[in-house]
Amino acid sequence: MPIVKKLILYPLLAAIVVLVADISICFVYPDVSSLRKEHFTKTSFMEYREKEWAKNGEKKKIVHKWVPLRKVSPYLVKAVIIAEDDKFWRHEGFDFKAMERALQKDLKKRKFKAGGSTITQQLAKNLYLTPSKNPVRKIKEAIYTWRLEKELSKRRIIELYVNAAEWGDGIFGIQAAARHYYGRSASALSAEQAARLASVLPNPRRFDPTGKMKYVLNRSKRIYRIMVLRGIVIPEYEEVMTTPDEPEQVQTDASAGGLAGEADTSGVNAPSEEASNASLTDTSGLSPAEEQEDRENVAPDPTSQEDVPLSPQQ
């Protein structure tokens, strides 16, 4: 074999061996099963941000506080699933239809964005990888996604996700986000606030859930509308329960017409448990075309006046 060919072939083979080994280790390391009971202290994404700040000479710190799922507003959990992965409870880590649509768009635009990521895929990226969009990272992401779905329950996956997700520059996890944007705990988030927080997940460092950008306003309204259609939110109940009490007026028996007693509260009751726990897979009120459009992987111009389709974080 000519020397020139050897000089080309051997380094190429060596690079392939290293690449295969680098990918193969993802099948055994790290120990995904430990996440069943243990909480992460710092994710790979957090470390990536810290390195990014250090490189740019920025003195910033990660803001994060773990919160158990039982102390997170149900509105937030359901808004996130509607916005990011509407088939979360049904798939096993991959939404192949969404991936196919994203691939078709990539081919049409001749760009590799590899969208259509599920919540489990996003969690795998946040925990173990970086924002890089190269094919090797996507292969690793697929392996970690498979392992997460195999080892953890869906409830645990969504609990880890809302605690690991980035909600602003240096703001990680829903507890830190709720405190930063609304000055309240994650358990106290309203349906509207939940919809706004879910709307910025595709690009949390660009969009502000409390801002007035068209993208945030349109997308959060659409998420909220779907929550109402599915019975997750009952607007009349929300309005009654959030309206400030009127000041009491002291009345004499005479001015009260001789009638004394408690106010009539009939009809002002909390939503039934069935309504509160409405399945997110129930798409009643939404046509198949609308539901499919809601999962389109599009990052529209935030200044656009048009309605904004829902899209998964990339």
C-alpha positions as a Python dict, from the first residue, in 0.01 Angstrom:
ca = {
    (1, 'M'): (0, 0, 0),
    (2, 'P'): (143, 339, -98),
    (3, 'I'): (260, 557, 190),
    (4, 'V'): (19, 836, 94),
    (5, 'K'): (-279, 604, 125),
    (6, 'K'): (-157, 480, 462),
    (7, 'L'): (-122, 835, 588),
    (8, 'I'): (-485, 898, 494),
    (9, 'L'): (-640, 562, 582),
    (10, 'Y'): (-491, 503, 929),
    (11, 'P'): (-593, 837, 1080),
    (12, 'L'): (-939, 793, 927),
    (13, 'L'): (-980, 447, 1081),
    (14, 'A'): (-855, 575, 1413),
    (15, 'A'): (-1108, 860, 1405),
    (16, 'I'): (-1390, 616, 1328),
    (17, 'V'): (-1288, 389, 1618),
    (18, 'V'): (-1280, 685, 1858),
    (19, 'L'): (-1619, 806, 1733),
    (20, 'V'): (-1782, 464, 1772),
    (21, 'A'): (-1635, 427, 2121),
    (22, 'D'): (-1757, 775, 2217),
    (23, 'I'): (-2111, 691, 2106),
    (24, 'S'): (-2111, 338, 2251),
    (25, 'I'): (-2029, 455, 2602),
    (26, 'C'): (-2364, 635, 2608),
    (27, 'F'): (-2532, 294, 2643),
    (28, 'V'): (-2379, 239, 2988),
    (29, 'Y'): (-2268, 577, 3123),
    (30, 'P'): (-2389, 768, 3315),
    (31, 'D'): (-2615, 563, 3541),
    (32, 'V'): (-2961, 677, 3434),
    (33, 'S'): (-3137, 451, 3686),
    (34, 'S'): (-3000, 663, 3972),
    (35, 'L'): (-3242, 938, 3868),
    (36, 'R'): (-3534, 730, 3994),
    (37, 'K'): (-3470, 861, 4345),
    (38, 'E'): (-3182, 1107, 4320),
    (39, 'H'): (-3202, 1467, 4199),
    (40, 'F'): (-2937, 1617, 3976),
    (41, 'T'): (-2729, 1899, 4124),
    (42, 'K'): (-2607, 2048, 3796),
    (43, 'T'): (-2690, 1951, 3439),
    (44, 'S'): (-2461, 1947, 3137),
    (45, 'F'): (-2659, 2242, 3001),
    (46, 'M'): (-2589, 2444, 3315),
    (47, 'E'): (-2218, 2370, 3287),
    (48, 'Y'): (-2230, 2473, 2922),
    (49, 'R'): (-2378, 2811, 3015),
    (50, 'E'): (-2114, 2864, 3284),
    (51, 'K'): (-1834, 2796, 3036),
    (52, 'E'): (-2000, 3028, 2786),
    (53, 'W'): (-2013, 3310, 3043),
    (54, 'A'): (-1652, 3253, 3151),
    (55, 'K'): (-1540, 3264, 2789),
    (56, 'N'): (-1721, 3596, 2737),
    (57, 'G'): (-1598, 3738, 3066),
    (58, 'E'): (-1950, 3757, 3210),
    (59, 'K'): (-1996, 3719, 3585),
    (60, 'K'): (-2325, 3536, 3603),
    (61, 'K'): (-2452, 3254, 3819),
    (62, 'I'): (-2698, 2971, 3771),
    (63, 'V'): (-3029, 3026, 3951),
    (64, 'H'): (-3193, 2693, 4031),
    (65, 'K'): (-3393, 2529, 4306),
    (66, 'W'): (-3540, 2179, 4294),
    (67, 'V'): (-3914, 2147, 4353),
    (68, 'P'): (-4109, 1817, 4368),
    (69, 'L'): (-4382, 1774, 4110),
    (70, 'R'): (-4652, 1774, 4377),
    (71, 'K'): (-4556, 2136, 4448),
    (72, 'V'): (-4580, 2247, 4083),
    (73, 'S'): (-4902, 2397, 3950),
    (74, 'P'): (-5094, 2137, 3746),
    (75, 'Y'): (-5159, 2416, 3496),
    (76, 'L'): (-4784, 2447, 3434),
    (77, 'V'): (-4734, 2076, 3377),
    (78, 'K'): (-5024, 2056, 3133),
    (79, 'A'): (-4929, 2377, 2951),
    (80, 'V'): (-4573, 2250, 2901),
    (81, 'I'): (-4694, 1918, 2761),
    (82, 'I'): (-4939, 2091, 2525),
    (83, 'A'): (-4667, 2328, 2403),
    (84, 'E'): (-4372, 2093, 2380),
    (85, 'D'): (-4491, 1734, 2340),
    (86, 'D'): (-4865, 1675, 2309),
    (87, 'K'): (-4815, 1299, 2267),
    (88, 'F'): (-4595, 1269, 2576),
    (89, 'W'): (-4813, 1015, 2758),
    (90, 'R'): (-4848, 794, 2450),
    (91, 'H'): (-4506, 772, 2286),
    (92, 'E'): (-4194, 592, 2411),
    (93, 'G'): (-3957, 884, 2380),
    (94, 'F'): (-3983, 964, 2009),
    (95, 'D'): (-4255, 1136, 1806),
    (96, 'F'): (-4169, 999, 1462),
    (97, 'K'): (-4436, 1201, 1280),
    (98, 'A'): (-4302, 1526, 1424),
    (99, 'M'): (-3948, 1419, 1337),
    (100, 'E'): (-4055, 1341, 980),
    (101, 'R'): (-4216, 1682, 938),
    (102, 'A'): (-3906, 1853, 1081),
    (103, 'L'): (-3681, 1655, 847),
    (104, 'Q'): (-3891, 1750, 546),
    (105, 'K'): (-3857, 2116, 641),
    (106, 'D'): (-3481, 2078, 688),
    (107, 'L'): (-3449, 1924, 342),
    (108, 'K'): (-3662, 2197, 188),
    (109, 'K'): (-3454, 2471, 353),
    (110, 'R'): (-3129, 2275, 306),
    (111, 'K'): (-3045, 2320, 673),
    (112, 'F'): (-2992, 2068, 952),
    (113, 'K'): (-3193, 2175, 1256),
    (114, 'A'): (-3318, 1832, 1363),
    (115, 'G'): (-3638, 1954, 1531),
    (116, 'G'): (-3939, 1756, 1648),
    (117, 'S'): (-3783, 1676, 1986),
    (118, 'T'): (-4001, 1525, 2258),
    (119, 'I'): (-3983, 1621, 2625),
    (120, 'T'): (-3773, 1311, 2693),
    (121, 'Q'): (-3530, 1406, 2415),
    (122, 'Q'): (-3505, 1758, 2553),
    (123, 'L'): (-3441, 1619, 2902),
    (124, 'A'): (-3164, 1394, 2766),
    (125, 'K'): (-3002, 1695, 2600),
    (126, 'N'): (-3033, 1912, 2912),
    (127, 'L'): (-2895, 1648, 3147),
    (128, 'Y'): (-2608, 1507, 2943),
    (129, 'L'): (-2538, 1709, 2628),
    (130, 'T'): (-2507, 2063, 2484),
    (131, 'P'): (-2707, 2277, 2236),
    (132, 'S'): (-2487, 2153, 1950),
    (133, 'K'): (-2691, 2042, 1649),
    (134, 'N'): (-2437, 1805, 1491),
    (135, 'P'): (-2548, 1450, 1397),
    (136, 'V'): (-2327, 1282, 1660),
    (137, 'R'): (-2501, 1475, 1937),
    (138, 'K'): (-2840, 1368, 1799),
    (139, 'I'): (-2729, 1002, 1804),
    (140, 'K'): (-2622, 1036, 2167),
    (141, 'E'): (-2948, 1210, 2246),
    (142, 'A'): (-3143, 920, 2097),
    (143, 'I'): (-2952, 669, 2311),
    (144, 'Y'): (-3006, 868, 2631),
    (145, 'T'): (-3374, 916, 2542),
    (146, 'W'): (-3420, 541, 2502),
    (147, 'R'): (-3250, 479, 2835),
    (148, 'L'): (-3456, 743, 3019),
    (149, 'E'): (-3782, 600, 2889),
    (150, 'K'): (-3668, 249, 2981),
    (151, 'E'): (-3558, 332, 3336),
    (152, 'L'): (-3796, 608, 3450),
    (153, 'S'): (-4170, 659, 3476),
    (154, 'K'): (-4342, 930, 3273),
    (155, 'R'): (-4419, 1117, 3594),
    (156, 'R'): (-4051, 1117, 3692),
    (157, 'I'): (-3948, 1231, 3344),
    (158, 'I'): (-4178, 1534, 3352),
    (159, 'E'): (-4066, 1612, 3708),
    (160, 'L'): (-3702, 1612, 3599),
    (161, 'Y'): (-3784, 1815, 3288),
    (162, 'V'): (-3960, 2106, 3461),
    (163, 'N'): (-3667, 2122, 3705),
    (164, 'A'): (-3398, 2109, 3436),
    (165, 'A'): (-3552, 2327, 3164),
    (166, 'E'): (-3398, 2665, 3092),
    (167, 'W'): (-3643, 2953, 3139),
    (168, 'G'): (-3412, 3250, 3088),
    (169, 'D'): (-3047, 3347, 3093),
    (170, 'G'): (-2916, 3146, 3387),
    (171, 'I'): (-3265, 3061, 3512),
    (172, 'F'): (-3318, 2686, 3534),
    (173, 'G'): (-3619, 2500, 3669),
    (174, 'I'): (-3976, 2612, 3721),
    (175, 'Q'): (-3928, 2721, 4082),
    (176, 'A'): (-3657, 2971, 3988),
    (177, 'A'): (-3864, 3084, 3688),
    (178, 'A'): (-4182, 3137, 3889),
    (179, 'R'): (-3991, 3341, 4149),
    (180, 'H'): (-3802, 3543, 3889),
    (181, 'Y'): (-4093, 3636, 3662),
    (182, 'Y'): (-4394, 3635, 3893),
    (183, 'G'): (-4259, 3655, 4247),
    (184, 'R'): (-4441, 3341, 4356),
    (185, 'S'): (-4378, 2971, 4404),
    (186, 'A'): (-4428, 2717, 4126),
    (187, 'S'): (-4736, 2583, 4303),
    (188, 'A'): (-4912, 2920, 4286),
    (189, 'L'): (-4883, 2978, 3909),
    (190, 'S'): (-5212, 3061, 3737),
    (191, 'A'): (-5324, 2911, 3408),
    (192, 'E'): (-5231, 3228, 3217),
    (193, 'Q'): (-4886, 3242, 3376),
    (194, 'A'): (-4833, 2874, 3302),
    (195, 'A'): (-4924, 2928, 2936),
    (196, 'R'): (-4681, 3219, 2910),
    (197, 'L'): (-4395, 3025, 3070),
    (198, 'A'): (-4458, 2729, 2840),
    (199, 'S'): (-4466, 2956, 2535),
    (200, 'V'): (-4102, 3068, 2572),
    (201, 'L'): (-3944, 2722, 2602),
    (202, 'P'): (-3833, 2706, 2236),
    (203, 'N'): (-3599, 3001, 2299),
    (204, 'P'): (-3607, 3110, 2666),
    (205, 'R'): (-3313, 3348, 2642),
    (206, 'R'): (-3476, 3542, 2359),
    (207, 'F'): (-3835, 3553, 2481),
    (208, 'D'): (-3968, 3693, 2809),
    (209, 'P'): (-4292, 3538, 2939),
    (210, 'T'): (-4392, 3870, 3096),
    (211, 'G'): (-4310, 4071, 2784),
    (212, 'K'): (-4531, 4190, 2500),
    (213, 'M'): (-4363, 4027, 2201),
    (214, 'K'): (-4615, 3904, 1945),
    (215, 'Y'): (-4466, 3555, 1950),
    (216, 'V'): (-4520, 3515, 2326),
    (217, 'L'): (-4867, 3671, 2324),
    (218, 'N'): (-4995, 3463, 2033),
    (219, 'R'): (-4840, 3135, 2140),
    (220, 'S'): (-4949, 3165, 2505),
    (221, 'K'): (-5305, 3251, 2397),
    (222, 'R'): (-5312, 2942, 2181),
    (223, 'I'): (-5186, 2720, 2463),
    (224, 'Y'): (-5446, 2869, 2698),
    (225, 'R'): (-5722, 2817, 2440),
    (226, 'I'): (-5634, 2448, 2413),
    (227, 'M'): (-5637, 2419, 2794),
    (228, 'V'): (-5989, 2565, 2796),
    (229, 'L'): (-6109, 2338, 2514),
    (230, 'R'): (-5990, 2033, 2704),
    (231, 'G'): (-6153, 2138, 3027),
    (232, 'I'): (-5821, 2191, 3204),
    (233, 'V'): (-5918, 2554, 3269),
    (234, 'I'): (-6268, 2679, 3346),
    (235, 'P'): (-6255, 3056, 3283),
    (236, 'E'): (-6565, 3139, 3488),
    (237, 'Y'): (-6425, 2960, 3791),
    (238, 'E'): (-6087, 3128, 3750),
    (239, 'E'): (-6253, 3471, 3729),
    (240, 'V'): (-6461, 3418, 4042),
    (241, 'M'): (-6173, 3280, 4246),
    (242, 'T'): (-5927, 3556, 4149),
    (243, 'T'): (-6161, 3856, 4185),
    (244, 'P'): (-6077, 4056, 4503),
    (245, 'D'): (-6341, 4052, 4773),
    (246, 'E'): (-6553, 4363, 4794),
    (247, 'P'): (-6541, 4550, 5126),
    (248, 'E'): (-6815, 4443, 5361),
    (249, 'Q'): (-7084, 4694, 5447),
    (250, 'V'): (-7224, 4699, 5797),
    (251, 'Q'): (-7601, 4673, 5784),
    (252, 'T'): (-7863, 4691, 6052),
    (253, 'D'): (-8145, 4446, 6060),
    (254, 'A'): (-8373, 4722, 5932),
    (255, 'S'): (-8151, 4816, 5638),
    (256, 'A'): (-8115, 4452, 5550),
    (257, 'G'): (-8487, 4422, 5524),
    (258, 'G'): (-8505, 4215, 5836),
    (259, 'L'): (-8312, 3935, 5672),
    (260, 'A'): (-7987, 3813, 5817),
    (261, 'G'): (-7778, 3524, 5691),
    (262, 'E'): (-7492, 3411, 5473),
    (263, 'A'): (-7451, 3503, 5107),
    (264, 'D'): (-7574, 3256, 4849),
    (265, 'T'): (-7269, 3072, 4717),
    (266, 'S'): (-7449, 2811, 4511),
    (267, 'G'): (-7277, 2754, 4181),
    (268, 'V'): (-6940, 2881, 4299),
    (269, 'N'): (-6766, 2549, 4334),
    (270, 'A'): (-6423, 2422, 4236),
    (271, 'P'): (-6402, 2223, 3912),
    (272, 'S'): (-6462, 1852, 3953),
    (273, 'E'): (-6160, 1627, 3994),
    (274, 'E'): (-6239, 1475, 3656),
    (275, 'A'): (-6220, 1817, 3490),
    (276, 'S'): (-5903, 1915, 3676),
    (277, 'N'): (-5728, 1597, 3571),
    (278, 'A'): (-5848, 1597, 3212),
    (279, 'S'): (-5626, 1384, 2997),
    (280, 'L'): (-5388, 1578, 2779),
    (281, 'T'): (-5436, 1320, 2507),
    (282, 'D'): (-5800, 1427, 2477),
    (283, 'T'): (-5816, 1648, 2171),
    (284, 'S'): (-6190, 1707, 2173),
    (285, 'G'): (-6270, 2039, 2017),
    (286, 'L'): (-5959, 2033, 1801),
    (287, 'S'): (-5964, 1908, 1446),
    (288, 'P'): (-5678, 1675, 1339),
    (289, 'A'): (-5546, 1952, 1117),
    (290, 'E'): (-5532, 2195, 1410),
    (291, 'E'): (-5363, 1945, 1638),
    (292, 'Q'): (-5102, 1869, 1375),
    (293, 'E'): (-5045, 2240, 1315),
    (294, 'D'): (-4992, 2291, 1690),
    (295, 'R'): (-4688, 2062, 1679),
    (296, 'E'): (-4529, 2226, 1374),
    (297, 'N'): (-4159, 2289, 1432),
    (298, 'V'): (-4150, 2657, 1337),
    (299, 'A'): (-3967, 2947, 1500),
    (300, 'P'): (-4164, 3245, 1364),
    (301, 'D'): (-4067, 3608, 1363),
    (302, 'P'): (-4163, 3743, 1706),
    (303, 'T'): (-4286, 4065, 1546),
    (304, 'S'): (-4528, 3882, 1319),
    (305, 'Q'): (-4898, 3974, 1348),
    (306, 'E'): (-5006, 3625, 1247),
    (307, 'D'): (-5115, 3346, 1479),
    (308, 'V'): (-4816, 3144, 1592),
    (309, 'P'): (-4809, 2762, 1573),
    (310, 'L'): (-4677, 2569, 1868),
    (311, 'S'): (-4328, 2427, 1828),
    (312, 'P'): (-4095, 2204, 2034),
    (313, 'Q'): (-3771, 2333, 2180),
    (314, 'Q'): (-3476, 2247, 1965),
}
